Amino acid sequence: MENIRNKSYNTDKHFDLSMDLMCIAGYDGFFKKINPAVTKHLGYSESELYSKPINDFVHPEDKIATIASRLHVHQNKPLLNFENRYLTKKGSIVWLLWTSMPSDEEQLVYAVAKNITHKKIEEENKKSLIIKYTNENNNFKHFSYTISHDLRSPINNLISIVDFINIEKINDEQTQESFSMLKKSSTHLKDTVENYIDNLNSNKSIQNTCTELNLTQSLNEVLTSIDTFITSSNTKIHIDFSETEIIQFNKIYLESIFLNLITNAIKYSRKDHTPTIHISSRKQHNIDQLIIQDNGLGFNLSEMKDELFGFNKKFHDHPDSNGIGLYLVYNHIHSMGGKIEIESEVNIGTTFTISFINNL
């Protein structure tokens, strides 16, 4: 150990080979010595870097903060984890993370910096995405409120008209049944809109709107409201909730998930194929899961990338397609802390697997 300590090492080689930017700067604000990494990252020659004050290479917006940090070091205080931006000779921005140690007697500062530009770009991209999705979410909430609010009057008018008709005076049994179904569907639509508006107005936390739900009951409410659509399309629906039937979730969200995934499966069914939907549940690793499988057009997932659940994204031609359904499904699930996975093949079908988190 003693021999190792007494051995002489070529520290200049370490200085020259370092991938980090290393320099010795004077209290006068000029570089005194720099390693090759400095010229490599900034794009200037050594003579150019030595000929001007260091602050000339600093980004204009960071000059004041850099001067303040230099004054701190000149008080014989080390500087740790200081970030600033430099401009390269080509005008691009380089983010550096500095550690500087002063030598007051020499009037020198020994400093090393890491290039953290890649990290900063990632952070900015994340911030941009957060802002983008926050704005989209706020816009969609406003849009949802406006549409839901505007639907109130025509729905109430529809219910009034249906109530006005005396079904008992209708002799045809099939017509009676149709009117009865119309009344039930319009009442369900009114309740859904009212509940949705109440949710938007109250701005309740998701925790407060999470309740114990019966999958069969929630599904039946949705199936009743779209019974005509199911019947006219000859859709076959197979249901199996034998493994788990009770979950904890938001009632409005669950019905919206059922409604969007089922109607999508019917709308985007294949020609000359009877639309067939399998809806089941299971408990995996103590987590309740809902599986909805169809035999429709399917998706090319390799081409979709992250766009499948995007707002206003359309992947199939259909007159009723608005690019909102899957966006709603995704946001309902993720806002409750859940997860949705998708498996799909073109002209084979799609399987959605939804994992619920116990929020009670």
VOKETOR-288288 format. One record per atom (N, C-alpha, C, CB): x, y, z; residue in one letter. Coordinates in steps of 0.1 Angstrom, whole numbers, plus 2048, in hexadecimal, padded with zeros to 3 digits. Glycine has a CB too. Layout:
<sebas>
XYZA;...
</sebas>
This chain:
<sebas>
8087F4800M;800800800M;80980C800M;7F780080CM;81380C808E;81C818809E;82381A7FBE;827816814E;8278107F4N;82D8117E7N;8248177DDN;8328037E2N;8178147DEI;80D8197D5I;80C8287D7I;8008127D6I;80B82C7E4R;80A83A7E7R;8158427E2R;80883C7F6R;82183D7E3N;82E8447E0N;8318447D1N;83983E7E7N;82983B7CAK;82C83A7BBK;8278477B4K;82582E7B6K;82F84B7AAS;82B8577A3S;823853797S;83885E79ES;81785A795Y;80E85878AY;80E864781Y;80085478FY;80B861774N;80A86B76AN;7FC87076AN;80E86675CN;7F987B773T;7EB880774T;7E7888767T;7EA88A780T;7F188C75FD;7ED893753D;7E688A749D;7FA89974CD;7EA87D74AK;7E4873741K;7D5871745K;7EB865742K;7D2871752H;7C4870757H;7BD87C752H;7C486F766H;7C3888753F;7BD89574FF;7B9894740F;7C68A0752F;7C388F738D;7C188F729D;7B7885724D;7CE88D723D;7B787972CL;7AE86E727L;7A086F72CL;7B486172BL;79D877736S;79087873CS;78587B732S;790882747S;77A874732M;76E87772AM;76788472FM;76586B729M;76888773CD;762893741D;76B89F73ED;761892751D;7648AB73EL;76B8B773BL;7738BB748L;7618C2737L;7808BD747M;7888C1752M;7908CD74FM;7928B5756M;7918D6758C;7988E3756C;79E8E9762C;78F8ED74FC;7A78F2760I;7AC8FA76BI;7AA908766I;7BC8F776EI;7A291076FA;79F91E76BA;7A5927775A;78F91F76BA;7A8933771G;7AD93D77AG;7A2946780G;7B7946773G;7A694C78BY;79C955791Y;799961788Y;7A195A79EY;7A196377DD;79F96D774D;79496A769D;7AC97176DD;78F95D76AG;78495A761G;788953754G;77C96575FG;795950753F;79A949747F;79E93B749F;7A6951741F;79D93373FF;7A2925740F;7B1926740F;79E91D734F;7B791E749K;7C691D74AK;7CB90F744K;7CB91E758K;7C2905745K;7C58F8740K;7B88F073DK;7CF8F0749K;7B78EA732I;7AB8E272FI;7AF8D5729I;7A28EA725I;7A78CB72BN;7AA8BE725N;7A38BC718N;7A58B272FN;7A68B2710P;7A08B1702P;7918B0702P;7A68A46FCP;78B8AB70DA;77C8AA70EA;7768B870CA;7788A371AA;77C8C2711V;7768D0711V;7758D4702V;77F8DA719V;7808D36FBT;7808D76EDT;7768CE6E5T;78E8D66E7T;7768C16E8K;76D8B86E1K;75E8BC6E3K;76F8A96E6K;75A8BE6EFH;74C8C16F2H;7488CF6EEH;7498BF701H;7518D96EEL;74D8E76EBL;7518EA6DCL;7558F06F4L;7598E26D6G;75C8E56C8G;7668F06C5G;7508E86C1G;76C8F66CFY;7769016CDY;7848FB6CEY;77490C6D8Y;78D9026C8S;79B8FE6CAS;7A09026D7S;7A49036BES;7AC8FD6DCE;7B19016E8E;7B49106E8E;7BE8F96EBE;7BA9156DDS;7BE9236DDS;7B192C6DES;7C59266D0S;7A69286D8E;79A9306D9E;7949306E7E;78F92A6D0E;7959246EEL;7909246FCL;79992B706L;78F915700L;7A692C703Y;7AF93370CY;7AE94270AY;7BD92E70AY;7AA9466FES;7AB9546FAS;7A095D700S;7AC9566EBS;795957704K;78995F708K;78595B717K;77D95D6FFK;77F96471EP;77996072BP;77095572AP;77296D732P;77094C735I;767940734I;759944732I;769939742I;75594F738N;746953737N;742956729N;74495F740N;74B959720D;74895B712D;74294E70BD;75496070AD;745943711F;74093670BF;734931712F;74B92C70CF;73093871DV;724934724V;71793971DV;724939733V;70D93271EH;700936718H;6FB94371FH;6F592B71BH;6F694D717P;6F395A71CP;6E9959728P;6EC962712P;6E0950728E;6D794F734E;6DD94A740E;6CB946730E;6E994473FD;6EF93E74BD;6FC946750D;6F4930748D;6FE951749K;70A95974DK;70A95E75BK;70C964743K;6FF96475FI;6FE96976DI;70095F777I;6F097076FI;6F9953775A;6FA94877FA;70894377FA;6F093D77CA;70F943774T;71D93E773T;72694777AT;72193C764T;724954779I;72D95E780I;72B95D78FI;72996D77BI;71E95B793A;71B9597A1A;72294D7A7A;70C9587A4A;72294279FS;7299367A4S;7389387A5S;72692A79AS;73D93F79BR;74C94279BR;75094A7A8R;75094978ER;7489547ABL;74A95C7B7L;74A9537C4L;7409677B8L;7419497C3H;7409407CFH;74D9387D0H;7349367CCH;7529337C5V;75E92C7C5V;76A9347C9V;7619257B7V;76A9417C5H;77594A7C9H;77694E7D8H;7749577C1H;76B94A7DFQ;76B94B7EDQ;77193E7F4Q;75D94E7F3Q;7789377ECN;77E92A7F0N;7749207F5N;78892E7FBN;7699207EEK;75E9167F1K;75C90D7E5K;75191D7F4K;75C9007E7P;75A8F67DCP;74C8F87D5P;75C8E87E0P;74B8F57C9L;73E8F67C2L;73A8E87BDL;73F9007B5L;72F8E37C1L;72A8D67BEL;71D8D67B6L;7298CE7CAL;71D8CE7ABN;7118CB7A3N;70B8D879EN;7068C47ACN;7138E1798F;70E8ED792F;70C8EA783F;7188F9794F;7008EE77FE;6FC8EB771E;6FC8F9769E;6EF8E476FE;7028F975DN;700904754N;7028FF746N;70A90F757N;6FE90873DR;6FF90572ER;70A90D728R;6F1909728R;71190671FY;71B90C716Y;71690B708Y;729905718Y;71B915700L;7189156F2L;7249106EAL;7149236EDL;7239066E2T;72E9006DAT;73190A6CET;72A8F26D4T;73B9076C7K;73F9106BCK;7359106B1K;74D90C6B6K;72D9056B0K;7239046A6K;71590A6ABK;7218F56A2K;71590E6B8G;7099156BDG;70090C6C4G;70291B6B2G;7038FF6C6S;6FA8F66CDS;6FD8F76DCS;6FC8E76C8S;6F48F26E4I;6F48F46F2I;6FA8E76F9I;6E68F76F8I;7038E8702V;7088DD70AV;7068E0719V;7188DB707V;6FF8D771FW;6FD8D872DW;7088D1735W;6EF8D1731W;70E8D873FL;7198D3747L;7158D3755L;7268DB744L;71A8C975CL;7188C876BL;7268C8771L;7118BA76FL;7288D3779W;7368D777EW;7388D378CW;7388E577CW;7458CF78FT;74A8CE79DT;7578D679CT;74C8BF7A1T;7588E07A5S;7648E97A4S;76A8EA7B2S;7608F779FS;7778E97B3M;77E8EB7BFM;7888F67BEM;7868DD7C3M;7889007C7P;79190C7C6P;79E9097CDP;78A9187CCP;7A890F7C8S;7B59107CFS;7B991F7D1S;7C19087C7S;7B69247DCD;7B69327DFD;7C59387DDD;7B19367ECD;7CE92F7E2E;7DC9347E2E;7E19357D4E;7E592B7EAE;7DC92C7CBE;7E092D7BDE;7D79367B4E;7E091F7B7E;7CC93A7BAQ;7C29427B2Q;7BD93A7A6Q;7C894F7AEQ;7BB92D7A9L;7B792479EL;7AB91C7A2L;7C291A79AL;7A3917799V;79890E79BV;79A902793V;78A915797V;7998F679AY;79A8E9793Y;78C8E4792Y;7A48DF79CY;7888E1785A;77A8DE783A;7798D2779A;7738EA77DA;76E8CB77BV;76A8C0772V;75B8C0770V;76E8B2779V;7588BE763A;7498BF75FA;7458B3757A;7478CC757A;7398AE759K;7338A4751K;7298AA747K;72C89975BK;7298A473BN;71F8A9731N;7128A2734N;7258A5723N;7088AA738I;6FB8A473BI;6F08A8731I;6F78A874AI;6F58AC725T;6EB8B171BT;6E08A7718T;6F38B470ET;6E489A717H;6DB88F713H;6D088E71EH;6E2882712H;6D488F72BK;6CB88E736K;6C189A736K;6D388E744K;6C68A6733K;6BE8B2732K;6B48B2727K;6C78BF731K;6B88AC71CI;6AF8AB710I;6A38A1714I;6B68A5704I;6A789671BE;69D88D71FE;693893729E;6A3881726E;69889B732E;6908A373CE;6868AC735E;6988AA746E;68C8B372BE;6838BD724E;6798B671CE;68C8C571AE;67C8AA716N;6728A370EN;66789E718N;679897707N;66B899724K;66189572DK;6588A0731K;66888F73AK;65E8AC734K;6568B8738K;64C8BC72DK;65F8C473BK;6518BB720S;6498BF715S;63D8B5714S;6518BE708S;6408A8716L;63589E715L;62B8A0720L;63B890716L;6308A372CI;6278A6737I;61E8B2734I;62E8A8744I;6248BC72FI;61C8C872CI;6128C5721I;6258D4727I;6178BE717K;60E8BA70BK;6028B2710K;6168B2701K;6048A8718Y;5F989F71CY;5F18A6727Y;5FF892722Y;5F68AF72FT;5EE8B7738T;5E58C0731T;5F78BF742T;5EA8C6726N;5E18CF71EN;5D78C7717N;5EA8D7714N;5DB8BC712E;5D18B370BE;5C68AF714E;5D88A7704E;5CA8AB720N;5C18A672AN;5B78B172EN;5C88A1737N;5BD8BE731N;5B48C9734N;5AA8CC729N;5BD8D5738N;5B08CC71DN;5A78CF711N;59C8C5710N;5AF8D0704N;5A08B8712F;5968AE711F;58B8AE71CF;59D8A0712F;5908B2728K;5868B4733K;57C8BF730K;58D8B7740K;5818CA72AH;5788D5726H;56F8D071BH;5818E1722H;5748C9712F;56C8C4707F;5618BA70CF;5758BD6FCF;5658B2715S;55C8A871BS;5518AF722S;56489E724S;5558B972AY;54B8C0732Y;5418C7729Y;5528CB73BY;5468CE71ET;53E8D5715T;5348CC70ET;5468DC70BT;5398C1709I;5308B7702I;5268B170BI;5398AC6FCI;52B8AD717S;5228A7721S;5178B1725S;5298A272DS;51B8BD727H;5118C872BH;5078CA720H;5198D572FH;50C8CB714D;5038CD708D;4FA8C2705D;50B8D16FCD;4FD8B670AL;4F58AA708L;4E98AA711L;4FD89D709L;4E98B171CR;4DF8B0726R;4D18B3720R;4E28BA731R;4D08BE719S;4C38C3714S;4BD8B970AS;4C48D070DS;4C48B4700P;4BE8AB6F6P;4BB89D6FDP;4C78A86EBP;4C3899707I;4BF88D70EI;4B388E716I;4CB888717I;4B289971DN;4A589C725N;49989D71CN;4A78A972DN;49B8A3710N;4908A4707N;48C896702N;4948AC6FBN;49688D6FFL;4938806FBL;48B878705L;4A08786F7L;48F879712I;48987271DI;47A87771EI;49087472AI;47988471DS;46B88A71ES;462884713S;46C89971DS;467883707I;45F87E6FCI;45B8706FEI;46787F6EFI;465868703V;46385A706V;458858711V;470852709V;45A86071BD;451860727D;442863722D;455869732D;44286C719F;435871714F;42C86670DF;43787D70BF;43485D707I;42D852700I;42884770AI;43784C6F5I;41C844708N;41683A711N;41882C70AN;40683C713N;42282570FI;425818709I;41A80E70AI;432812710I;41180F714E;407805715E;3FC80670AE;3FF808723E;3FC812703K;3F38146F8K;3F880E6EBK;3EF8226F7K;40580A6EBI;40B8046DFI;4087F56DFI;41A8076DFI;4017F16D4N;3FD7E36D4N;4087D96D0N;3F27E26CAN;4117DE6C7D;41C7D66C2D;4267D36CDD;4237DC6B6D;4287C76D1E;4317C36DCE;4407C76D9E;4307B46DEE;4447C56CCQ;4527C86C9Q;4547D76CAQ;4557C46BAQ;44B7DF6C6T;44C7EE6C7T;44C7F26D6T;4407F56C0T;4447EB6DEQ;4447EE6ECQ;4527EB6F2Q;43A7E56F4Q;4587E06EEE;4657DC6F3E;4707E76EFE;4697CE6EEE;46E7EB6E2S;4787F56DDS;4778026E5S;4757F86CES;46B8076E8F;4698136F0F;46E8116FEF;45A8176F0F;46C806703S;471803711S;480804711S;46C7F5716S;4867FE707M;4957FE706M;49A80C704M;49A7F56FBM;4938146FCL;4978226F9L;49782A706L;48E8286EEL;48C82870EK;48B82F71AK;49682C724K;47D82D721K;49981F725K;4A481A72EK;4B181F729K;4A480B72EK;4B481F71CS;4C1823717S;4C3832719S;4C2820708S;4B883A716S;4B9849718S;4BB84D726S;4AD850712S;4B484672FT;4B684873ET;4C4845742T;4AC840746T;4CA83A73DH;4D7837740H;4E184173BH;4DB82973BH;4DE84672FL;4E7850729L;4E785D731L;4E285371AL;4DB861736K;4DA86D73EK;4E186B74BK;4CB86F741K;4E0860752D;4E785D75ED;4F685E75CD;4E4850764D;4FB858751T;50985874ET;50F86674CT;50C850741T;50786E744V;50B87C741V;50B88474EV;502883737V;501882757E;50088A763E;50B88676CE;4F288776AE;50E87976DN;519875776N;52787A771N;51A866777N;52887A764Y;53587F75EY;53788E761Y;53587C74FY;52C89675FI;52D8A4762I;52F8A7771I;5208AB75EI;52989F77AD;52B8A1788D;53A89E78BD;522897790D;53F894785N;54D890788N;55789C783N;551884780N;5548A2777L;55C8AD772L;55B8B977BL;5588B0764L;54E8BC780N;54C8C8788N;5528C6796N;53D8CA78AN;5518BB79CS;5568B97A9S;5658B77AAS;5508AD7B0S;56B8B379EN;5798B179DN;57E8A87A9N;5818BE79EN;57789E7ACK;57A8957B7K;58788D7B3K;56F88B7B9K;58E8897BES;59A8807BBS;5948727B8S;5A38807C8S;59D86B7B0I;59985E7ACI;5968557B8I;5A48587A3I;59E8577C3Q;59C84E7CFQ;58D84F7D4Q;5A68527DAQ;58785B7D3N;57A85D7D8N;56F8577CFN;57786C7DAN;5728547C3T;56884F7BAT;56A8407B7T;5698577ADT;57383A7BEC;57582C7BCC;56C8247C6C;5848287BFC;56581A7C0T;55B8127C8T;55C8047C4T;54D8177C6T;5567FB7CCE;5567ED7C9E;54B7EB7BEE;5537E57D6E;54F7E47B3L;5467E37A8L;5447D47A4L;54B7EB79CL;5387D17A0N;5367C479AN;5377C478BN;5277BF79FN;5407BD786L;5437BD777L;5367BA76FL;54E7B3774L;52F7B0773T;5237AB76CT;5197B776BT;51D79F772T;5167BD777Q;50C7C8777Q;5117D476EQ;50A7CD785Q;51D7D876FS;5227E3768S;5227E0759S;5317E676CS;5267D4755L;5257D0747L;5177CF742L;52C7C2745L;50E7CA74AN;5007C9745N;4FA7D7743N;4F87C274FN;4FD7E174BE;4F87EE748E;4FD7F373BE;4FD7F8754E;5097F1738V;50F7F572BV;5087EE71FV;51E7F472AV;5077E0721L;5017D8716L;4F37DC713L;5027C971AL;4EC7E071ET;4DE7E471CT;4DD7F1714T;4D77E672AT;4E67FA717S;4E6807710S;4E9806701S;4EF811717S;4F17FB6FDI;4F47FA6EFI;4EF7ED6E9I;5047FA6EDI;4E47E86EFD;4DE7DB6EBD;4DA7DB6DCD;4D17D86F3D;4D57E66D7T;4D17E76C9T;4DD7E66C0T;4CA7F46C6T;4E87EC6C4F;4F47EC6BCF;4FA7DE6BBF;4FF7F66C2F;4F97D76C7I;4FE7C96C8I;4F67C06BFI;4FE7C46D6I;4E97C26C0T;4DF7B96B9T;4E07BB6AAT;4D17BC6BET;4E07C76A6S;4E17CA697S;4EE7C6691S;4DF7D9695S;4F87C5698S;5057C0693S;5087B1694S;5117C869AS;4FE7AB69BN;4FF79C69DN;50B7986A5N;4FF795690N;50F7A16AET;51B79F6B6T;5187946C1T;51F7AC6BDT;52278B6C3K;5217816CDK;52A7856D8K;5257736C7K;5257856E4I;52D7896F0I;52D77E6FAI;5277966F7I;5397796FEH;53B76E708H;541774714H;544763702H;53A77271FI;53E77872CI;54276D736I;533781732I;54D76F73DD;551766748D;55876D753D;55B75A742D;55177075DF;556777769F;55776D775F;54E78376DF;558761772S;55875677DS;564757786S;557749777S;56F75C780E;57B75C789E;57C768792E;58875D780E;57777378ET;57677F797T;56B788791T;584787799T;56278C799E;557794795E;5567A279BE;54978D797E;55C7A47A7I;55C7B07AEI;56A7B77ADI;5597AE7BDI;56A7C47A9I;5767CB7A8I;5747D97AFI;57B7CD799I;57F7E07B1Q;57E7ED7B6Q;5837F77ABQ;5887EF7C3Q;5798007A7F;57C80979CF;57281479CF;57C80178FF;57481D793N;56A828791N;55F823788N;57183478BN;55282578CK;54781F785K;545825777K;53A82278DK;546833776I;545839769I;550835760I;54584876BI;55C834765Y;56883075DY;566821758Y;575831765Y;562818761L;56080A75CL;556809751L;55C802768L;54A810753E;54080F748E;54581573BE;53381774DE;54D82073CS;553826730S;55D81D729S;55A833734S;565815731I;56E80B72CI;566800724I;577805737I;55C7FB72BF;5547F1724F;54E7F6717F;5497EC72EF;548802718L;54180870DL;54A80A701L;53B815711L;556810703N;55F8136F8N;5658066F2N;56A81C6FDN;56A7FD6FBL;5707F16F5L;5667E86EEL;5777E9700L;55A7E76F3I;5507DF6ECI;54B7E56DFI;5447DC6F6I;5487F26DFT;5437F86D3T;54F7F96C9T;53F8076D6T;55B7FB6CDN;5667FA6C4N;5677EC6BDN;5747FD6CBN;5667E26C5A;5677D46C0A;55C7D26B5A;5657CA6CBA;5507D86B7I;5457D66ADI;5487DF6A1I;5387DA6B4I;54C7EC6A3K;54E7F5698K;5597F068FK;55180369DK;5647EA695Y;56F7E768DY;5707D768BY;57C7EC694Y;5657D168AS;5647C3687S;5687C1678S;5567BD68AS;56B7B4675R;56F7B1667R;5627AD65FR;5797A5667R;5627B1652K;5577AE64AK;55679E648K;5597B463CK;54A799647D;54778B646D;54C783652D;54F78663AD;54E78A65EH;55178366AH;547788675H;56078566EH;54177F67CT;538783687T;540789692T;52F77768CT;53D795696P;54579B6A1P;5437936AEP;5417AA6A4P;54E78E6B4T;54E7866C0T;55778C6CAT;5527776BCT;55178E6D6I;5597956E1I;55978B6EDI;5537A36E4I;5647896F3H;5667816FFH;56A78B70AH;5707756FDH;56278B715I;564794720I;56678B72CI;55979E722I;57178B733S;57478373ES;57C78A749S;57B77673AS;57D784754S;58578975FS;58E77F765S;57C79076AS;59878376CR;5A1779773R;5A878177ER;5AB772769R;5AE779787K;5B777F791K;5C577978FK;5B177C79FK;5CE78278CQ;5DC77E78AQ;5E5785793Q;5E078077BQ;5ED77D79BH;5F67837A5H;5EE78D7AEH;60278B79EH;5E27887B2N;5DA7907BBN;5D579D7B5N;5E17937C8N;5D579F7A8I;5D17AB7A1I;5C57A7798I;5DC7B1798I;5BA7AE799D;5AE7AB791D;5B17B0783D;5A27B2797D;5AD7A8779Q;5AF7AC76BQ;5A27A9763Q;5BA7A4765Q;5A07B275AL;5957B1750L;59A7AF742L;58B7BE751L;5957A573BI;59A7A272EI;58F7A3724I;5A079472DI;5917AC71AI;5877AE70FI;58E7AA702I;5817BC70FI;5887A06FCQ;58F79B6EFQ;58479B6E4Q;59478C6F1Q;58979F6D8D;58079F6CCD;5877996C0D;57C7AE6C9D;57F7976B6N;5857906AAN;58479A69EN;57D7846A6N;5877A76A1G;5857B2697G;5917B468EG;5827BE69EG;5927C0689L;59D7C4680L;5AB7C3686L;59B7D267BL;5AC7C6693G;5B97C669AG;5C27D2696G;5C07B9696G;5CE7D269CF;5D77DD69AF;5E57D7697F;5D87E66A6F;5ED7DF68FN;5FB7DC68DN;6027E4698N;6007E067FN;6057DD6A3L;60B7E46AFL;6197E96ACL;60B7DA6BBL;6207E36A3S;62E7E86A0S;62D7F669AS;6357DE698S;6227F8692E;62180568CE;61B810695E;61980467FE;61380B69FM;60C8146A7M;61581B6B1M;60180D6AFM;61F8146B6K;6288196C1K;62081E6CDK;6318246BBK;62282A6D0D;61B8306DCD;60E8386D8D;6248396E4D;60A8366CCE;5FF83F6C7E;5F18386C9E;6008426B9E;5F182C6CDL;5E48246CEL;5DA82B6D7L;5E78166D2L;5DF8306E2F;5D68366ECF;5D68456EBF;5D98316FAF;5DB84B6E0G;5DC8596DFG;5CF8606DCG;5E685D6D4G;5CE86D6E0F;5C18746DEF;5BF8776CFF;5C28826E5F;5B38756CAN;5AF8776BCN;5B786F6B2N;5B18866B9N;5BB8636B6K;5C285A6ADK;5B98506A7K;5CE8536B5K;5B884F69AK;5B0846693K;5B883C68BK;5A684E689K;5B482F68CF;5BC824686F;5B481C67CF;5C281B690F;5A781E67CH;59E817672H;59482166DH;59780B678H;59081F660D;58582765AD;57782365FD;58682764BD;57082C665H;563829669H;55C83766CH;562821676H;54F838667P;549845668P;54784A676P;53B845662P;546841680D;54584568ED;552846696D;53C83B695D;55D84468FS;56A845695S;56E853699S;57583E68CS;5718556A6N;5758636AAN;5838646B0N;56B8696B3N;5898586B2G;5978586B8G;59785C6C7G;59F8616B0G;58C85A6CEI;58C85D6DCI;58B8516E5I;5808676DEI;5848476E0G;58183B6E9G;58C8356F0G;57B8316E0G;5978316E9L;5A382B6EFL;5AA8356F8L;5AC8256E5L;5AA8416F4Y;5B084C6FDY;5A984C70BY;5AF85A6F6Y;59B84C70AL;59484C717L;59783F71FL;58584D714L;597834718V;59982771FV;5A7828727V;59981B716V;5B182C71FY;5BF82D725Y;5BF836731Y;5C983171BY;5B9842730N;5BA84C73BN;5B1848747N;5B5859736N;5A6841744H;59E83C74FH;5A6832758H;59183574AH;5AD829751I;5B481F758I;5C082475FI;5B881474EI;5C882C758H;5D583275EH;5D283C769H;5DD838753H;5C7843768S;5C484D773S;5C0846780S;5B885676ES;5BC83977FM;5B983178BM;5C582978FM;5AD828788M;5D182B788G;5DC82378CG;5DD815786G;5DD82279BG;5D481277DG;5D4805776G;5DD80576AG;5C6802772G;5DB7FA763K;5E47F7757K;5DC7F174CK;5F17EF75AK;5DE7F473FI;5D87ED734I;5E27E872BI;5CE7F772DI;5E17DC727E;5EA7D571DE;5E27D1711E;5F27C9724E;5E97D1706I;5E17CD6F9I;5EA7C36F1I;5DF7DA6F1I;5E37B96ECE;5E87B06E2E;5DF7B16D6E;5E97A16E8E;5E57B16CAS;5DD7B36BES;5E47AD6B2S;5D97C16BCS;5DC7A86A9E;5E17A469CE;5D77A9691E;5E379569BE;5DC7AE686V;5D37B367CV;5CB7A8676V;5DC7B9670V;5BE7AA675N;5B47A0670N;5B3794678N;5B779D662N;5B7795685I;5B578968EI;5AD78E69AI;5C3784693I;5B179A6A0G;5AA79F6ABG;5B37A56B5G;5A27946B1G;5AD7AA6C0T;5B47B26CAT;5B07AD6D8T;5B27C16C9T;5B97AC6E1T;5B67A96EFT;5BB7B46F8T;5BD79C6F3T;5B27BA700F;5B67C470AF;5B67BE718F;5AC7D0709F;5C17BF71FT;5C27BA72DT;5C37C6736T;5CD7B072ET;5BA7C873FI;5B97D3748I;5BC7CE756I;5AC7DB748I;5C67D475DS;5C97D076BS;5C57DB774S;5D97CE76CS;5BD7D777EF;5B77E1787F;5BF7E1794F;5A87DE78AF;5C17ED79AI;5C77EF7A6I;5BD7F27B1I;5D27FA7A6I;5BE7EB7BCN;5B47ED7C7N;5B67FB7CDN;5B67E27D2N;5AD8047CBN;5AE8127CFN;5A58157DCN;5AA81B7C4N;59E80A7E1L;59680D7EDL;59E80F7F9L;58C8017EEL;
</sebas>
